[in-house]
Amino acid sequence: MKGFENTLEFAWEMDDQDSLAGFREKFYFPQMDGRDVIYMTGNSLGLQPKSTQDYVLRELEDWASWGVEGHFHARMPWFEYQDFLTVQIADLLGAQNDEVVAMNSLTTNLHLLMVSFYRPDKKRYKIICEYDLFPSDLYAVQSQAAFHGFNPDDAVVFLKPRKGEHVLRTEDIIAKIEEHGSSLATVMLGAVNYYTGQFFEIDAIGKAVHKAGATYGLNLAHAAGNVPLRLHDWNVDYACFCSYKYLNSGPGGVSGIFVHEKHKNNPALPRFAGWWGNDPDTRFQMPRKFVPAEGARGWQLSNAPVLSMSALKASLDIFEEAGMNRLAAKSQKLTAYLEFIIRSINESRMNAGLDEPVEIISPADSGQRGCQLSMIIRKNGKSVYENMVKKGVIVDWREPDVMRAAPVPLYNSFEDVFTFGMHLEQSLQ
Ligand SMILES: *Cc1c(COP(=O)(O)O)cnc(C)c1O
């Protein structure tokens, strides 16, 4: 990368020019030896905003003051609490307001959406997904196929990279979709793959999915709050996200769904129903017949988990202030800097006559990745990883040899990336 330098002075200069640098102050960093750790695992669990406690405390106070009447009298009435999150979530996903709602947890939502959008019959029953998908997603698609009486080994079709490659080529994904065409029921992709960090070409793939007559679903666990999304325009049918990774809502934080507007009032679409999905005008009259609320809200089952949603609200307010476009612009620079640092470590080792120690497996094209870089550590990876954590560099490890690091634009700095590189280089020795 032109213009970058692997020096602390250069990193400081970049931080000085960063208009988002101040946002770091809004988060708590875990401490080690009296200092902030170098936190590179916002892709697993985002840091806690300092404001979160106030948001949660406010609901605890209202609960103390009002008891059950808080449903209508809390400062943010619990009856409609989920609706306070809608506009900000819709913004992050590139959705219309009635296409999204926060509810449940992620794997639960994936199942609920597949109940509606994976409707296999004898001819059309296959599910295409990545081979390297998150285990929970794998179990979800396998058990969905089995639930409908199909053999998962036949019904679930995996996308694998070419020999010697680590990420999927869009042309290969589309070829696979065409190959299974008339037997394909749905395609369910991690919009950003959790393992490689690959951000798929969602729009182009979606066109092929719909041409084949299948539905198109996304798991946004690693995409929401990481990359700019335009789910409505991309014509995605269904999607779900978790909010505890890039969206900083805390462990087990509430999930959410997207259902495209075109399915808004389709009575032919079966769903598993619950009272919170009933039309809010009659919800508390407890009608004997379920009348779904319009749009995504009609998929809700249970009353809003307000404490968890209040924590998400704290973070969404920060995202709104920072702006996803500014975050994405910083993210590209910050991740490019990380890439540059890793490459310069490789170069200096090779100049010393040694083997190249690190191979980045995330896409090189910044348009096809978010902030995460996954890298193979070629020798003694596990001990390199353990050594880094001991030094206060929090990264994550996937067997057998992959380290993942995610400089998050909301709270990581160029100095963090420089320091990461310094410790990586030392740990490789
Ligand atoms: C993090 C993650 C999950 C976790 O699922 P939960 O139901 O929230 O425990 C599932 N799928 C993907 C792709 C993930 O990245």
The ligand as an ORCA input file, in Angstrom:
! r2SCAN-3c Opt
* xyz 0 1
  C     -21.821    -15.344     15.977
  C     -22.569    -16.137     15.000
  C     -23.635    -16.967     15.396
  C     -24.007    -17.118     16.848
  O     -25.344    -17.497     17.006
  P     -26.156    -17.176     18.336
  O     -27.490    -17.736     18.067
  O     -26.145    -15.689     18.528
  O     -25.447    -17.851     19.479
  C     -24.327    -17.636     14.405
  N     -23.981    -17.524     13.094
  C     -22.957    -16.737     12.691
  C     -22.618    -16.634     11.236
  C     -22.214    -16.040     13.628
  O     -21.176    -15.300     13.228
*
